[in-house]
Amino acid sequence: MTNRGFVLFCVLKMSLHTGVLLILMVTISSIQPTDYSRDANVEISSRCQKRVKRCGQFKPPKPEMGEMSCSFSARTCGFACDLICPTPEGKTALVLNQKRHGRDMYLCTAGNWKRRETPQTFCKAQWPVKEVRQNLHHVENLNGLVNKLLNTSYFYLGMASFYERADVALPGFSKLMTDLWSADQSHARDLMSYVNKRGGYITLYDIPRTPSHEVLLLKLSSRIGQAGVEMALQAAREVNEQVLELHKNATLPGDSNDPHLKHALEDGLLSSKVELIKKLADVDRRLHAFPEEDYAVGEYVLDQEQLG
């Protein structure tokens, strides 16, 4: 090949590469319609181009609080969206609940942009009242305990509705579970008031659905009264363990020592849970003592006792 031919070949090759790059740039700009995702330097495969074209325009999600900053990722062939929390008056009042889950991925699936199933974060309050707060180091633990109480109350509510069924007809056990639901709701509200009284901040977390109703349905033909009491006893013990852990942290020597929190827990939740665990354990033991042939009668007697 002559020198002139070699130079012509190089020019043609460069022109071909430039044309391919221009096509890629035009394609990317057409599939990234938002201001968050314009990146003309990203190269994507033809397979990704076809997939993205099926989903059409991507619209950034609108969170309950804050903004989503989204950009296209050629590696995953989807959009990565980061949650940005607002900062009123320049203060860091809202922070991500879980920083490692602060990014959502949206992939083109079955013709629609769908979020990949990962734990979703949110902006939570972190704005104590400085005029009131003094020696309060366990706000996050208190908020976690509030969430646990609300979860447990939801659990009790499911069992209360189960015992109201016509094919179960145990109004006493329904009343027992309703009382437990009401008690944990009250404890959660009292803790929230305590956090505000100490100058802290409240964070409300999601409450997942409870399977208590379905679990008891599977045991419909067996000792359903005893099964519900055992489930309630286990739930009460779990709450008590979390209270004991918080009490332990509040009594450790050092800066995290909190005598007022220690007293509040001992005078309220701990006393209540100790009495509840003893009550449920007594009912469970009495039900357990009935043999199979006498269980229905014993369950009826204890059910009537709960109506008291």
C-alpha positions in Angstrom: 0.0 0.0 0.0 1.4 3.4 -1.0 1.7 6.2 1.5 -1.2 8.1 -0.1 -3.4 5.0 0.1 -2.4 4.5 3.8 -3.3 8.1 4.7 -6.7 7.7 2.9 -7.4 4.5 4.8 -6.7 6.2 8.2 -8.9 9.1 7.3 -11.8 6.8 6.3 -11.3 4.8 9.5 -11.4 7.9 11.7 -14.5 9.2 9.9 -16.2 5.9 10.5 -15.4 6.0 14.2 -16.6 9.6 14.4 -19.9 8.7 12.7 -20.5 5.8 15.2 -19.7 8.1 18.1 -22.1 10.8 16.8 -24.9 8.1 16.4 -24.3 7.0 20.0 -24.4 10.5 21.3 -27.7 11.2 19.5 -29.2 8.0 20.8 -28.2 8.7 24.4 -29.6 12.2 24.2 -32.9 10.8 22.9 -33.3 8.2 25.7 -32.2 10.6 28.5 -34.9 13.3 28.5 -34.4 14.7 31.9 -31.9 17.4 33.1 -30.5 14.8 35.6 -29.2 12.4 33.0 -27.5 14.1 30.1 -24.1 12.6 29.6 -22.9 12.5 26.0 -19.7 10.7 26.9 -21.5 7.5 27.9 -21.3 4.6 25.4 -24.0 2.0 25.5 -24.5 -1.3 23.7 -27.0 -1.9 21.0 -28.8 -4.3 23.3 -29.2 -1.6 25.9 -30.4 0.8 23.3 -33.2 -1.5 22.2 -34.2 -2.2 25.8 -34.3 1.5 26.8 -36.3 2.5 23.7 -39.1 0.1 24.7 -39.6 2.0 28.0 -39.7 5.5 26.5 -39.2 8.6 28.6 -37.9 8.2 32.2 -39.6 10.4 34.8 -37.7 10.8 38.0 -39.7 9.7 41.1 -41.1 12.2 43.5 -40.3 11.3 47.1 -42.4 12.4 50.0 -39.6 14.8 51.1 -36.5 15.9 49.3 -35.4 15.6 45.7 -34.2 12.8 43.4 -31.0 13.4 41.4 -30.9 10.8 38.6 -28.3 9.9 36.0 -28.1 7.1 33.3 -25.8 4.2 34.0 -24.5 2.4 30.9 -23.2 -0.5 33.1 -26.6 -1.4 34.4 -28.6 0.0 31.5 -30.8 2.0 33.9 -31.1 5.1 35.9 -29.5 5.7 39.3 -31.3 8.1 41.5 -29.9 9.6 44.7 -32.2 11.1 47.4 -31.2 14.6 48.5 -32.7 15.8 51.7 -33.7 19.5 52.1 -31.7 21.8 54.4 -33.9 24.6 55.6 -32.1 27.8 56.6 -28.8 26.0 56.0 -29.3 23.6 58.9 -28.7 19.9 58.6 -32.1 19.1 60.0 -33.0 16.1 57.8 -30.6 13.2 57.0 -30.9 9.9 55.2 -32.2 7.1 57.3 -29.8 4.7 55.7 -27.0 6.2 53.6 -26.1 2.8 52.0 -29.6 2.6 50.7 -29.7 6.2 49.5 -29.5 5.2 45.8 -32.4 3.6 43.9 -31.9 1.8 40.6 -34.6 1.9 37.9 -34.4 -0.7 35.1 -36.4 -1.1 31.9 -38.6 -4.2 32.6 -41.6 -5.3 30.5 -41.8 -1.9 28.9 -41.8 0.2 32.1 -39.2 1.8 34.3 -39.3 -0.2 37.6 -37.3 0.3 40.8 -35.0 -2.6 41.6 -36.2 -4.2 44.9 -33.7 -2.8 47.4 -34.4 -1.3 50.9 -35.6 2.3 50.3 -34.3 5.1 52.4 -36.0 8.4 53.4 -35.3 11.7 54.9 -35.7 11.7 58.7 -35.8 14.4 61.2 -32.6 15.1 63.2 -33.4 18.5 64.8 -33.3 18.5 68.6 -34.7 21.4 70.7 -31.5 22.9 72.0 -33.3 25.0 74.6 -34.6 21.8 76.3 -32.2 19.0 75.4 -29.8 18.0 78.1 -27.9 14.8 78.6 -30.1 13.0 76.0 -28.0 10.4 74.1 -30.5 7.7 73.2 -32.9 9.4 70.8 -32.5 6.8 68.0 -33.0 3.9 70.5 -36.1 5.6 71.8 -37.5 6.0 68.3 -36.7 2.4 67.6 -38.6 1.3 70.7 -41.6 3.4 69.6 -41.6 1.6 66.3 -41.3 -1.8 68.0 -44.3 -1.0 70.2 -46.4 0.1 67.2 -45.4 -3.1 65.3 -46.4 -5.2 68.3 -49.7 -3.4 68.8 -50.5 -4.1 65.1 -49.6 -7.8 65.8 -52.1 -7.9 68.7 -54.7 -6.2 66.6 -54.5 -9.0 64.0 -55.1 -11.6 66.7 -58.0 -9.6 68.2 -59.8 -9.6 64.8 -59.1 -13.4 64.4 -60.8 -14.3 67.7 -63.9 -12.3 66.7 -64.6 -14.6 63.7 -67.9 -16.5 63.9 -66.0 -19.8 63.4 -63.7 -19.0 66.4 -66.1 -17.1 68.7 -63.7 -16.4 71.6 -64.7 -12.9 72.7 -62.6 -13.0 75.8 -59.4 -13.7 74.0 -60.4 -11.0 71.5 -60.7 -8.6 74.4 -57.4 -9.7 75.8 -55.6 -9.0 72.5 -57.5 -5.7 72.1 -56.3 -4.6 75.6 -52.7 -5.5 74.6 -53.0 -3.5 71.4 -54.4 -0.5 73.3 -51.6 -0.8 76.0 -48.8 -0.8 73.5 -50.3 2.1 71.5 -50.4 4.1 74.8 -46.8 3.1 75.6 -45.7 4.3 72.2 -47.5 7.6 72.6 -46.0 8.1 76.1 -42.5 7.5 74.7 -43.0 10.0 72.0 -44.2 12.6 74.5 -41.1 11.7 76.6 -38.8 12.3 73.7 -40.4 15.7 73.1 -40.2 16.5 76.8 -36.4 15.8 76.7 -35.9 18.0 73.6 -35.3 15.1 71.2 -36.9 14.5 67.7 -39.4 11.9 66.5 -38.7 9.6 63.6 -41.7 7.4 62.5 -40.7 4.3 60.6 -42.7 2.0 58.4 -44.9 -0.6 60.1 -44.9 -3.9 58.0 -48.0 -6.1 57.7 -48.5 -8.7 60.4 -49.1 -12.4 59.7 -50.6 -13.1 63.1 -54.1 -13.5 61.6 -53.0 -16.0 59.0 -50.8 -17.9 61.4 -53.8 -18.5 63.7 -56.0 -19.4 60.7 -53.7 -22.3 60.0 -54.2 -23.6 63.6 -58.0 -23.2 63.4 -58.8 -26.8 64.3 -56.2 -27.0 67.2 -55.6 -25.1 70.4 -56.1 -21.7 69.0 -56.5 -19.9 72.3 -53.2 -21.3 73.6 -51.5 -20.6 70.2 -52.5 -16.9 70.4 -51.4 -16.5 74.0 -48.0 -18.1 73.2 -47.6 -15.7 70.3 -48.6 -12.7 72.5 -46.2 -13.9 75.2 -43.3 -14.1 72.8 -44.1 -10.6 71.4 -44.2 -9.2 74.9 -40.8 -10.8 75.8 -39.2 -9.3 72.6 -40.4 -5.8 73.5 -39.1 -6.3 77.1 -35.7 -7.3 75.8 -35.5 -4.1 73.8 -36.5 -2.1 76.8 -33.9 -3.9 79.0 -31.2 -3.2 76.4 -32.1 0.5 76.3 -32.1 0.6 80.2 -28.7 -1.1 80.2 -27.3 1.6 77.8 -28.8 4.4 79.9 -27.1 3.1 83.1 -23.6 2.5 81.6 -20.9 4.8 83.1 -19.7 7.7 81.0 -21.3 10.4 78.9 -24.3 8.2 77.8 -25.4 7.7 81.4 -29.0 9.0 81.7 -30.6 8.7 85.2 -33.9 10.3 84.1 -34.4 7.9 81.3 -33.5 5.0 83.6 -36.2 6.1 86.0 -38.7 6.7 83.3 -38.3 3.1 81.9 -38.3 1.5 85.3 -41.5 3.4 86.4 -43.3 2.8 83.1 -42.5 0.2 80.5 -40.5 -2.2 82.5 -43.0 -2.6 85.3 -45.9 -2.9 82.8 -44.1 -5.6 80.7 -43.1 -7.6 83.7 -46.7 -7.8 84.9 -47.9 -8.6 81.3 -45.4 -11.4 80.8 -46.5 -13.0 84.2 -50.2 -12.7 83.2 -49.8 -14.3 79.8 -47.5 -17.0 81.2 -50.2 -17.9 83.8 -52.9 -18.1 81.1 -50.6 -20.2 78.8 -49.8 -22.6 81.6 -53.5 -23.1 82.6 -54.4 -23.8 78.9 -51.5 -26.2 78.6 -52.6 -28.2 81.6 -55.9 -29.2 79.9 -55.8 -32.6 78.1 -57.1 -32.8 74.6 -60.5 -34.2 75.6 -61.1 -31.3 78.1 -59.3 -28.5 76.3 -62.5 -27.0 74.7 -64.2 -26.7 78.0 -61.0 -25.2 79.7 -60.6 -22.7 76.8 -64.2 -21.6 77.2 -63.8 -21.1 80.9 -60.6 -19.0 80.5 -62.3 -17.1 77.6 -65.1 -16.1 80.0 -62.5 -15.0 82.6 -61.0 -12.6 80.2 -64.3 -10.8 79.8 -64.2 -10.3 83.5 
